[in-house]
Amino acid sequence: MEIKSKGLNQPVSMEAKFAGLADNYFFPSHATSYDPAGAAGTVAWKRYLRKPRLSFNQIDYPFTEATAWEFPEEYRESPETPFSLEFVSERTIRLRVSTRNPGLGRRGATGVAGSAGAANVSDAPSLMLTAGVAENDPTAFANCQDNGGEIVYSGPAGSVTVVRDPWKIVFRDASGRILTETRHFKDGSSLLNTNGLPFSFTRSSADMSHHLAASFLLRPDEKLFGGGESFTRLNKRGQRLDLFTTDALGVQTGKMYKPIPFFLSNEGYGMFVHTSAPLTFDFGATYDDTNTIYTGEEELDLFVFLGSPKEILSEYTRLTGRSPLPPLWSFGLWMSRITYSSEAEVREVAAKLRELDIPCDVIHLDTGWFETDWRCNYEFSPSRFDDPGAMIADLKEQGYRISLWQLPYFTPNNSLYAEILERGFAVRMPDGSLPTEDAILDFSHPEAVAWYQEKLAGLLALGVGAIKVDFGEAAPLGGIYASGRSGFHEHNLYPLRYNKAAAEVTERVNGESIIWARSAWAGSQRYPLHWGGDAENTDSAMAATLRAGLSLGLSGFPFWSHDIGGFVHSSPEELYSRWLPFGMLTSHSRCHGAPPTEPWGYSEAFQALFRETVKLKYALLPYVYTEAKLCSDSGYPLMRALFVEFPDDPGSWLIEDEYMFGANLLVAPLFEDAGERQVYLPPGEWFDYQSGERYAGGRWHKIAAGKLRIVVLVRGGAVIPHAKPALSTAFMDWSELEFVVFGGGGDSDGGKDDSGENFGAGAGKTHAPGTKLYNVSVYDPQTGVMRSMEVPAVSRTS
């Protein structure tokens, strides 16, 4: 398939496939057959053309019904194609629609065609889906009512209606309220039907390919979220997203390192398009009441989820996989820059951090640990690293892990270049030539994956803790892959294959699931963790970074990080001082970018601020790690939009510059050089973490930052476990925790009096009779057990 773009590896728009004046358009007319018991049937499509119309010196191209002009007559004027419904769970419905009869099977995610009579979308294994979970559950939506013109399937979470004529699929909640429905041509109220494309497919006159557009109703005040790590406004209503992995070269752009074909609505539903082909989501950008999913394929495989944001995310991640819990050390500080280039430099950084009493768990070596900067050959420079194994072992005794950068592109001067070509491990063009100057490793080639993992295994066996899985967004669109498919389906799948290869070998050698990746696709959340790309050193980039993290969290990724202070240039001290606490209050925290990134490159006052901010994260690790475990189990994001925690509060759906860090901490970074900011608080009582001051929720407050340049509030009645900060998580004592209650001391704060038994993490210690106790759960990294306990707590409120 030919895809025209402005340059190599630039996003492509599938919407462009629906603008051709010479193409045939087909809109669904009616169900010609339907079996309610099997939830499958066929739909007839009417043929339309775009016809130019002159009106008062303006030409538009509205649709007009057309007749076939083809030979022989067996080419039908109104084709009939299969469609089907499957009920995966009480909250998940699968809609599959083909544009051919018999269907050809999905070329992207699944391969060989399924059986005729259903939608003919294959059920072969998919990299994006967790094995077994997409199977039809006969007990879900088990109540089926055939009303003649409509067939209604209902369950505890809602219902799905198949309307025979005109053909329509309607999704309702448990109360019967319509959440969304497919858009029919007759739904358009525009006089000439030039806007608001209905559910349809087009047949190209250039190559006879089919492309399907799935259009759904948008309600007047509907809000949409997700689509991957998107840097634009958090609410995607009115936006257009091209889901095509690309090197965004910044964070103030519509391009994405991590597009994910999933979104959720405040109306109570979400959608996942099961494909690796390019997609365009038109979230009411073209026509306000129509949400159109422009696919690159001839068939639609769509999962629809019903429920609250948490219920939808839980269903989606059950389908595509949940993130394992990363190791505790990964939640500490990662110290990095472009780039540490010698053993002496690495040891100096490690020593300086300890000298300044700054906790740190990881030192990352970026592009300079090879003999030639950027030339990845998986070997430490022999001229600058005397004994890498001894260095790594020494640093581990001091509480440090080492992280190493690498990439899957090999330049002609790379010592591995010839081997990769000779063994057939590189992506090729159909004529056998290379698509670019580099040899791009083909992760759909099993032997190439084994070769790559062997390279990483040698480093991991040396003691390396994590591999930075950089790039991965430039799989050639026109290339041919060992899978037998073109880049049209392998381009977006490349990051998932890449993430999987690196994570699996790390798990095999180190017994820990941890990478540091930039690119992703649906399913990549199974291989934590990912960071937000190359942010500019500006206030705007800091705000865009937060939106991106929230958006990725709303796309099924519990864990995420970013380059604290920005990447491109050395961060101004004032900006760094505001970005740092934001970065430390995300799941993972890395200082990285153009030097200096180390605190000693700035003023003594900044060094003190840096120390105290990092120690805050380490003190909160019992809370953070416990919340991380819960997120790993449920599929919720650790850094989450307010509405995830407060879905019934209309105000929470409007906020994109604050977030919940777990269930009980609300974080509001400072995006300008100011000592205070307006903060929206959801309903309930809230207490300033730094000052203890109380605030009423359900309204806005102007709140001053404390000593640390950020606003952090705690839900009233929450008990936050704290540990004594140590210079590394390796040296932290989890048997001595302090529990702090915010809003404690009253009779209705959740505590209770007790007579003095032993308690939880302080087992073996007693407390005075009459001490107020609180129920707390803490995940213990040493035993891997979530411990529920009753503990006394210190009040930190004014």
C-alpha positions in Angstrom: 0.0 0.0 0.0 1.4 3.4 -1.0 1.4 6.0 1.8 2.5 9.4 0.8 4.1 11.6 3.5 6.2 14.8 3.7 9.4 13.0 4.7 10.8 9.7 6.0 9.1 8.3 9.0 6.6 11.2 9.4 3.0 10.5 10.6 0.5 9.5 8.0 -3.2 10.3 8.0 -5.7 7.6 7.3 -8.3 10.3 7.0 -6.8 11.2 3.7 -8.1 7.9 2.3 -11.6 9.3 2.7 -11.2 12.4 0.6 -10.8 10.9 -2.9 -13.3 12.2 -5.5 -12.8 9.2 -7.8 -13.4 6.6 -5.1 -16.5 4.7 -4.2 -18.0 5.1 -0.8 -20.2 2.5 0.9 -22.6 3.3 3.8 -24.3 0.5 5.7 -28.0 0.2 4.8 -29.6 -2.8 6.6 -28.9 -6.2 8.1 -29.7 -8.7 5.4 -29.3 -11.6 7.9 -28.7 -11.9 11.6 -28.5 -14.8 14.0 -29.3 -13.5 17.5 -28.0 -16.7 19.2 -24.6 -16.5 17.3 -24.6 -12.7 17.4 -23.4 -12.7 13.7 -24.9 -11.6 10.4 -24.4 -9.7 7.2 -24.9 -6.0 6.4 -25.8 -4.5 3.0 -23.9 -1.4 1.9 -25.2 1.4 -0.4 -22.9 2.9 -2.9 -22.2 6.7 -2.9 -19.9 9.1 -4.8 -18.8 12.6 -4.0 -20.4 15.0 -6.5 -19.2 18.6 -7.0 -21.9 21.2 -6.3 -21.7 24.9 -7.0 -23.6 27.2 -4.7 -23.0 31.0 -4.6 -19.4 30.8 -5.8 -18.5 27.9 -3.6 -17.9 24.3 -4.6 -18.4 21.5 -2.2 -18.5 17.7 -2.6 -21.5 16.2 -0.9 -22.3 12.5 -1.2 -24.9 11.3 -3.6 -26.2 7.7 -4.0 -24.8 6.1 -7.1 -25.3 3.0 -9.2 -22.7 0.5 -10.2 -21.0 0.9 -13.6 -18.9 -2.2 -13.6 -18.5 -5.3 -15.7 -19.3 -8.1 -15.3 -22.5 -7.6 -13.3 -21.3 -10.0 -10.5 -19.6 -7.0 -9.0 -22.5 -6.1 -6.8 -23.9 -2.6 -6.6 -24.7 -3.1 -2.9 -22.2 -5.5 -1.4 -23.1 -7.6 1.7 -20.4 -8.3 4.2 -20.2 -10.1 7.6 -20.3 -8.5 11.0 -20.4 -10.0 14.5 -20.5 -9.3 18.2 -18.7 -11.2 21.0 -19.1 -10.7 24.7 -15.7 -11.0 26.4 -16.8 -10.1 29.9 -19.7 -8.3 31.6 -18.1 -5.0 30.6 -16.3 -5.8 27.3 -17.9 -6.2 23.9 -16.1 -7.0 20.7 -17.4 -5.6 17.4 -16.0 -7.0 14.2 -16.9 -5.8 10.7 -15.5 -6.8 7.3 -15.7 -4.9 4.1 -15.4 -8.0 1.9 -17.3 -11.3 1.7 -15.8 -13.6 2.5 -13.5 -11.5 4.7 -9.8 -11.7 4.1 -8.7 -11.8 7.7 -6.7 -9.1 9.5 -3.3 -8.7 8.0 -1.9 -6.8 10.9 -2.5 -8.0 14.4 -3.6 -11.6 13.7 -2.7 -13.0 10.3 -4.8 -15.8 8.8 -8.5 -15.4 8.2 -11.1 -16.7 10.5 -14.2 -18.7 9.6 -16.6 -17.5 7.0 -20.0 -16.3 8.5 -18.6 -14.2 11.3 -16.6 -11.1 10.6 -13.7 -13.2 9.4 -11.3 -11.4 11.6 -8.7 -13.9 12.7 -8.4 -15.4 16.2 -4.8 -16.3 15.8 -2.5 -15.2 18.6 -1.9 -11.5 18.8 1.1 -9.7 20.3 -1.3 -7.0 21.7 -3.6 -9.3 23.5 -3.1 -11.5 26.6 -3.6 -15.1 25.7 -7.1 -16.4 26.3 -8.8 -13.3 27.6 -10.4 -12.2 24.4 -12.5 -15.4 24.1 -16.3 -15.1 24.0 -18.0 -15.6 27.5 -21.5 -17.0 27.0 -22.5 -15.8 30.5 -21.8 -12.1 29.7 -24.7 -10.1 28.3 -26.6 -13.4 28.5 -30.1 -11.8 28.3 -31.0 -11.6 24.6 -34.3 -10.1 23.5 -35.3 -10.3 19.8 -37.8 -7.5 19.2 -37.9 -8.0 15.4 -36.3 -4.9 14.3 -33.9 -4.9 17.2 -31.9 -7.4 19.1 -30.9 -6.4 22.6 -28.2 -8.1 24.6 -28.0 -6.9 28.2 -25.9 -7.6 31.3 -25.1 -5.9 34.7 -23.0 -3.1 33.1 -25.3 -2.2 30.3 -26.6 -3.4 26.9 -25.8 -3.6 23.2 -28.5 -3.3 20.6 -28.3 -4.4 17.0 -30.7 -2.4 14.8 -31.6 -4.2 11.6 -32.8 -1.3 9.5 -31.1 1.1 9.2 -28.1 -1.0 10.4 -26.8 0.4 13.7 -25.1 -0.7 16.9 -26.1 1.0 20.1 -24.3 0.9 23.4 -26.2 1.8 26.6 -25.4 1.9 30.3 -27.2 -0.1 33.0 -29.9 2.6 33.3 -30.7 2.4 29.5 -29.1 5.7 28.7 -27.4 5.7 25.3 -23.6 6.1 25.7 -22.8 6.0 22.0 -23.9 4.4 18.7 -22.7 4.0 15.2 -23.5 7.0 13.0 -25.7 6.3 9.9 -25.9 8.5 6.8 -29.5 9.3 7.8 -28.2 10.7 11.2 -26.6 13.7 9.4 -28.6 16.8 9.7 -26.4 18.9 7.4 -28.4 19.9 4.3 -25.9 18.6 1.8 -24.1 15.9 4.0 -20.6 17.2 3.3 -19.5 16.7 6.9 -19.7 14.1 9.6 -18.7 11.0 7.7 -21.0 8.1 8.7 -19.8 4.6 9.5 -18.5 3.6 6.1 -15.8 2.1 3.9 -14.2 3.4 0.7 -12.9 1.5 -2.3 -9.9 3.2 -3.8 -9.9 3.7 -7.6 -6.1 3.8 -7.5 -5.5 0.3 -6.1 -8.9 -1.2 -5.2 -8.0 -1.3 -1.5 -10.7 -0.9 1.1 -10.4 1.3 4.2 -13.0 1.4 7.0 -14.1 4.4 9.0 -15.9 3.6 12.2 -18.0 6.7 13.2 -19.8 7.0 16.5 -22.1 9.5 18.2 -20.5 12.2 20.4 -22.7 13.8 23.1 -22.7 17.6 23.5 -20.5 17.8 26.6 -18.6 14.5 26.0 -14.9 14.4 26.8 -12.4 12.0 25.5 -9.0 10.9 26.9 -6.1 8.6 26.0 -4.7 7.8 22.6 -1.3 7.3 24.1 1.4 9.7 25.3 -0.1 12.7 23.7 1.4 16.1 24.5 -1.7 18.2 23.4 -4.6 19.1 25.7 -5.6 16.3 27.9 -9.3 16.3 26.8 -9.0 15.2 23.1 -12.5 16.3 22.1 -12.1 18.5 19.0 -8.7 17.0 18.2 -7.3 14.8 15.5 -4.6 12.2 16.4 -2.5 10.3 13.9 -1.5 7.0 15.6 1.9 6.4 14.0 5.0 6.0 16.1 7.5 8.7 15.3 10.4 10.5 16.9 8.5 13.6 18.1 11.7 15.6 18.7 10.1 17.4 21.6 7.0 17.4 23.7 5.1 20.4 22.3 3.8 18.7 19.2 1.0 16.4 18.0 3.5 13.7 17.1 3.8 10.8 19.5 6.5 8.4 20.6 3.8 6.2 22.1 0.5 6.3 20.3 -2.0 3.8 21.7 -5.2 2.9 19.9 -7.3 3.2 23.0 -9.4 6.0 24.5 -12.1 6.5 27.2 -15.1 8.8 27.5 -16.6 10.6 30.5 -19.9 9.2 29.3 -18.9 5.8 30.7 -17.3 3.8 27.9 -13.9 3.2 26.2 -12.7 1.8 22.9 -9.6 -0.2 21.8 -8.9 -0.7 18.1 -7.1 -4.0 17.8 -4.7 -3.3 15.0 -1.1 -2.3 14.4 -1.9 -0.4 11.1 -1.8 3.4 11.1 -5.0 5.0 12.5 -6.4 8.5 12.7 -8.8 9.4 15.5 -11.0 12.3 14.6 -12.5 13.2 18.0 -15.1 15.6 16.7 -12.5 17.7 14.9 -14.3 17.5 11.5 -17.8 17.4 12.8 -18.6 18.1 16.4 -21.1 15.2 17.1 -19.1 12.5 15.3 -16.1 10.5 16.5 -14.5 8.8 13.6 -11.8 6.1 13.7 -10.1 6.0 10.3 -8.4 2.7 10.0 -5.7 1.6 7.6 -7.4 -1.8 7.2 -10.3 -3.4 5.4 -11.8 -4.9 8.6 -12.6 -3.5 12.0 -11.8 -5.3 15.3 -13.0 -3.0 18.0 -13.3 -3.7 21.8 -15.8 -1.5 23.7 -15.7 -1.3 27.5 -18.5 -0.1 29.7 -18.0 1.5 33.2 -16.1 4.1 35.2 -12.5 5.1 34.3 -11.1 2.6 36.7 -13.4 -0.2 35.5 -12.5 0.6 31.8 -8.8 0.7 32.5 -9.0 -2.6 34.4 -10.9 -4.2 31.5 -8.5 -2.9 28.9 -5.4 -4.0 30.7 -6.9 -7.4 31.5 -7.2 -7.7 27.7 -3.8 -6.3 26.7 -1.8 -7.1 29.8 -0.8 -5.4 33.0 2.6 -4.2 34.1 4.5 -6.3 36.5 5.8 -4.4 39.5 9.2 -3.0 38.8 11.9 -3.6 41.4 12.1 -1.2 44.4 15.5 0.2 43.4 14.0 1.5 40.2 11.7 3.9 42.2 14.8 5.7 43.5 16.7 8.5 41.8 18.3 7.9 38.4 21.3 10.2 37.9 22.2 10.8 34.2 23.3 13.3 31.6 24.4 13.3 28.0 26.7 11.5 28.7 29.0 9.9 31.3 31.9 8.6 29.1 34.5 7.0 31.4 34.9 4.8 34.5 36.5 7.7 36.3 33.6 10.0 35.6 31.0 7.4 36.8 32.9 6.8 40.0 33.3 10.5 40.6 29.5 11.0 40.2 28.8 8.2 42.6 31.2 9.6 45.2 29.9 13.1 44.9 26.3 12.0 45.5 27.3 10.3 48.7 29.5 13.2 49.8 26.5 15.5 49.4 24.2 13.1 51.3 21.9 12.7 48.2 20.1 9.4 47.9 20.4 7.7 44.5 19.9 4.2 43.2 20.9 4.3 39.5 23.6 5.9 37.5 22.8 5.8 33.8 25.4 5.8 31.1 24.0 7.2 27.9 25.6 7.3 24.4 29.2 7.5 25.5 30.1 4.2 27.0 31.2 2.8 23.6 34.6 3.5 22.0 32.8 5.8 19.6 30.0 7.9 20.9 26.5 6.8 19.7 28.1 3.7 17.8 26.3 0.9 19.7 28.3 -2.3 19.7 27.4 -3.5 23.2 31.0 -3.2 24.4 32.5 -0.8 27.0 35.2 1.4 25.6 38.5 -0.3 26.5 40.3 3.0 26.5 38.0 4.7 29.1 36.7 1.8 31.2 39.5 -0.2 32.9 37.3 -2.9 34.3 33.6 -2.5 33.8 32.7 -5.6 35.8 34.7 -4.4 38.8 33.2 -0.9 38.5 29.6 -2.3 38.4 30.3 -4.6 41.4 31.9 -1.8 43.5 29.0 0.6 42.8 26.4 -2.1 43.7 28.1 -2.5 47.1 27.5 1.3 47.5 23.8 0.9 46.6 24.0 1.8 42.9 22.7 0.0 39.8 24.1 0.8 36.4 21.8 1.5 33.4 23.1 1.5 29.8 21.9 3.2 26.6 21.6 1.4 23.3 19.5 1.5 20.1 18.5 -1.0 17.3 20.0 1.0 14.4 23.5 0.2 13.2 25.4 2.6 11.1 27.7 1.4 8.2 30.8 2.0 10.4 29.5 -0.1 13.2 31.5 -3.3 13.7 28.2 -5.3 13.8 26.8 -3.8 10.5 28.2 -6.5 8.2 27.1 -9.4 10.4 23.6 -8.1 10.7 23.3 -7.9 6.9 25.0 -11.2 6.2 22.7 -13.0 8.6 19.6 -11.4 7.2 18.7 -9.6 10.5 18.0 -6.2 8.9 14.7 -4.9 7.5 14.9 -4.9 3.7 12.9 -3.3 0.9 10.9 -5.5 -1.5 13.8 -5.3 -4.0 16.3 -6.4 -1.3 17.9 -3.0 -0.8 18.2 -1.3 2.6 15.5 1.3 3.3 17.9 3.7 5.0 21.7 4.1 5.5 21.5 2.0 8.7 20.9 -1.7 9.2 17.6 -1.7 11.2 17.3 -4.8 13.3 14.1 -6.8 12.5 12.5 -7.8 15.7 10.0 -10.0 13.9 12.9 -12.3 13.0 13.3 -14.9 15.8 17.1 -15.4 15.2 17.6 -11.6 15.2 15.9 -11.4 18.5 18.1 -14.2 19.9 21.2 -12.5 18.6 20.1 -9.2 20.2 19.2 -10.8 23.5 22.6 -12.5 23.6 24.3 -9.1 23.3 22.2 -7.7 26.2 22.6 -10.9 28.3 26.4 -10.4 28.3 25.9 -6.9 29.8 23.3 -8.0 32.3 25.5 -10.9 33.4 28.2 -8.3 34.0 25.9 -6.8 36.6 24.1 -4.1 34.6 20.7 -3.4 36.2 18.7 -2.0 33.3 18.9 -1.4 29.5 17.7 1.9 28.0 15.5 0.9 25.0 15.9 4.1 23.0 14.4 5.0 19.7 12.3 2.3 17.9 9.9 4.7 16.2 11.4 4.5 12.7 10.7 1.0 11.5 10.5 1.5 7.7 7.0 1.8 6.4 7.8 0.3 3.0 10.1 -2.4 4.4 9.5 -6.2 4.2 9.8 -8.0 7.5 10.6 -11.6 8.5 7.0 -11.9 9.7 6.0 -11.7 6.0 4.3 -8.4 6.4 5.2 -4.9 5.3 5.9 -1.9 7.5 2.3 -0.9 7.1 1.6 -3.4 9.9 5.1 -3.8 11.5 5.9 -0.1 11.9 3.7 0.5 15.0 4.3 -3.1 16.2 8.1 -2.5 16.2 8.2 -0.8 19.6 6.2 -3.6 21.2 8.6 -6.3 19.8 11.6 -4.2 20.8 10.3 -3.6 24.4 9.4 -7.3 24.7 12.9 -8.5 23.5 14.8 -6.3 26.0 12.4 -6.9 28.9 12.4 -10.7 28.6 16.1 -11.1 28.5 16.4 -8.8 31.6 13.9 -10.9 33.4 15.7 -14.1 32.4 19.2 -12.9 33.5 18.4 -10.6 36.4 15.0 -11.9 37.5 13.6 -8.3 37.3 11.2 -6.8 34.8 12.7 -3.4 34.1 13.7 -1.5 30.9 13.8 2.2 30.2 11.9 2.7 26.8 10.9 5.7 24.7 8.6 4.1 22.1 5.5 1.9 22.7 2.3 0.5 21.3 -0.7 -1.3 22.8 0.7 -4.1 25.0 4.0 -2.3 25.8 2.7 -1.7 29.3 3.6 -5.3 30.0 7.3 -4.3 29.8 7.9 -1.4 32.3 8.9 1.3 32.1 8.7 4.2 29.7 9.8 7.8 29.7 8.5 10.9 28.0 11.1 11.7 25.3 13.1 14.8 24.6 11.5 17.7 26.4 12.5 21.3 25.9 13.7 23.3 28.9 10.7 25.5 29.2 7.6 26.0 31.3 5.4 25.0 28.4 7.4 21.8 27.9 7.0 21.0 31.6 3.2 21.4 31.4 3.1 19.3 28.2 5.2 16.6 29.9 2.6 16.3 32.6 -0.3 16.1 30.1 1.6 13.3 28.3 2.1 11.3 31.4 -1.5 11.6 32.4 -2.6 10.7 28.9 -0.3 7.6 28.8 -1.7 6.6 32.2 -5.2 6.8 30.8 -3.9 4.4 28.0 -3.1 1.6 30.4 0.5 2.4 31.5 0.9 2.5 35.3 4.5 3.6 35.4 6.2 6.5 33.6 9.0 9.0 33.9 10.5 12.0 32.1 13.7 14.0 31.9 13.6 16.2 35.0 14.5 19.7 34.1 14.1 19.1 30.3 16.5 17.4 27.9 17.6 19.7 25.1 19.8 22.3 26.9 21.1 22.7 30.5 18.1 23.4 32.6 17.9 26.9 34.1 18.2 26.6 37.9 14.8 28.3 38.5 13.0 25.9 36.2 15.0 22.9 37.5 13.9 23.8 41.1 10.2 23.6 40.1 10.6 20.6 37.8 12.5 18.5 40.3 9.7 17.9 42.9 7.3 17.2 40.0 9.8 14.6 38.8 10.3 13.1 42.2 6.6 12.7 42.6 6.1 10.5 39.6 6.5 6.8 39.7 10.1 6.9 38.4 12.6 9.8 38.6 15.5 10.5 36.3 17.6 13.6 36.0 18.8 13.6 32.4 19.8 15.9 29.6 22.5 18.3 28.5 24.9 19.0 31.4 24.9 20.0 34.1 22.2 17.8 35.5 24.0 17.1 38.7 23.1 19.4 41.6 26.7 20.4 42.2 26.6 22.2 38.8 24.3 24.7 40.4 24.2 26.9 43.5 24.6 25.6 47.1 21.0 26.6 47.8 19.9 24.4 44.9 22.0 21.6 46.1 20.3 21.7 49.5 16.9 21.9 47.7 17.8 18.9 45.5 18.8 16.9 48.6 15.7 17.6 50.5 13.4 16.9 47.4 15.0 13.6 46.7 14.8 12.6 50.4 11.1 13.3 50.2 10.7 10.6 47.5 12.7 8.2 49.6 10.7 8.9 52.7 7.5 8.3 50.8 8.7 5.0 49.2 6.5 2.8 51.5 3.5 4.7 50.2 4.7 4.9 46.6 5.7 1.2 46.4 2.4 0.1 48.0 0.4 2.2 45.6 2.6 0.8 42.7 1.7 -2.7 43.7 -2.0 -1.9 43.7 -1.6 -0.3 40.2 0.3 -3.3 38.9 -2.5 -5.5 40.1 -5.4 -3.4 38.8 -4.0 -1.6 35.7 -4.6 1.9 37.2 -1.9 4.6 36.6 0.2 5.6 39.6 0.1 9.2 38.4 -3.5 9.6 37.5 -5.9 12.3 36.3 -8.2 13.6 39.1 -11.3 12.1 37.5 -9.9 8.6 37.8 -10.2 8.9 41.6 -13.2 11.3 41.5 -15.4 10.2 38.5 -18.6 11.7 39.9 -17.1 15.2 40.4 -17.6 17.3 37.2 -14.8 19.6 38.1 -12.2 16.8 38.2 -12.8 16.1 34.5 -11.6 19.6 33.6 -8.1 19.5 35.3 -5.0 18.8 33.3 -2.3 20.5 35.4 -2.7 18.6 38.6 -2.7 14.9 39.4 -3.3 12.2 42.0 -0.2 10.4 43.0 -1.7 7.2 44.1 -5.1 7.3 45.9 -4.3 9.9 48.6 -1.8 12.5 47.4 -2.8 15.4 45.1 0.2 17.1 43.3 0.0 20.5 41.7 3.4 21.5 40.2 4.4 25.1 39.6 4.6 25.8 35.9 5.7 29.4 36.3 8.2 31.3 38.4 5.8 31.9 41.3 5.4 30.9 44.9 1.8 30.0 44.7 -0.9 28.8 42.3 -4.6 28.2 41.9 -5.4 24.6 42.8 -8.7 22.8 42.2 -9.5 20.3 45.0 -12.1 17.5 44.5 -14.8 17.1 47.2 -13.7 16.2 50.7 -11.1 17.5 53.2 -7.6 18.2 52.1 -4.4 19.0 54.0 -1.2 20.6 52.8 1.6 18.0 53.1 4.2 20.7 53.9 2.3 23.1 56.1 -0.6 20.9 57.5 -3.1 23.6 56.6 -6.7 22.4 55.9 -8.7 23.1 52.8 -12.3 22.3 51.8 -12.7 20.4 48.6 -15.1 21.0 45.7 -13.6 24.4 44.9 -10.5 26.4 43.9 -7.9 27.7 46.3 -4.8 29.8 45.9 -2.2 27.8 47.7 1.4 28.8 48.4 4.2 26.3 47.8 6.2 25.3 50.8 10.0 25.0 51.1 9.8 22.5 48.2 8.6 24.4 45.1 5.4 22.4 44.6 1.9 22.1 46.2 1.1 18.7 47.6 -2.1 17.9 49.4 -3.3 14.8 51.2 -6.9 13.4 51.4 -8.4 14.0 54.8 -8.1 10.9 57.0 -5.4 9.3 54.9 -2.5 7.6 56.8 0.7 7.9 54.8 3.6 5.5 55.7 7.1 7.0 55.8 10.5 5.5 56.0 13.7 7.0 57.2 15.5 8.1 54.0 18.7 6.2 53.2 21.3 6.8 50.5 19.9 3.9 48.5 16.9 1.7 48.7 19.3 -1.1 49.4 20.0 0.4 52.8 16.4 1.3 53.8 14.9 -0.2 57.0 11.3 -1.2 56.3 10.8 -2.5 59.9 10.8 1.0 61.3 8.1 3.0 59.5 6.4 6.2 60.7 2.7 6.5 60.0 1.3 10.1 59.6 -2.4 10.8 59.6 -3.7 13.9 57.9 -6.9 15.2 59.6 -6.4 12.8 62.5 -7.4 13.3 66.1 -11.1 13.4 65.8 -13.7 10.7 66.6 -14.7 10.3 62.9 -11.2 10.0 61.3 -11.2 6.3 60.9 -9.0 5.5 63.9 -10.0 3.5 67.0 -8.8 3.1 70.5 -6.9 0.0 71.5 -5.5 -1.6 74.6 -1.8 -1.9 73.6 -1.1 -4.9 71.3 1.8 -5.2 68.9 1.4 -3.6 65.5 2.5 -4.3 62.0 5.8 -3.0 60.8 6.8 -2.3 64.3 6.1 -5.9 65.5 7.6 -6.4 68.9 6.8 -2.9 70.1 3.9 -1.8 72.1 1.9 1.4 72.5 0.1 2.9 75.4 -3.4 1.8 76.2 -6.0 4.1 74.6 -3.7 4.9 71.7 -5.8 5.6 68.5 -5.1 3.0 65.8 -5.6 3.2 62.1 -5.9 0.4 59.5 -3.1 0.6 57.0 -1.8 -1.6 54.2 1.9 -1.6 53.3 3.6 -3.7 50.6 6.8 -5.2 51.9 9.5 -5.4 49.2 11.5 -7.9 51.2 8.8 -10.5 51.6 6.6 -9.5 48.6 3.6 -9.5 50.9 0.9 -6.8 51.3 0.6 -6.4 55.0 -2.5 -5.0 56.6 -2.0 -3.7 60.1 -3.4 -1.5 62.8 -0.9 1.3 63.8 -0.8 4.5 65.8 -0.1 7.5 63.7 1.4 11.0 64.1 -0.8 13.9 63.1 0.6 16.4 60.7 -2.2 19.0 60.4 -2.6 22.5 61.7 
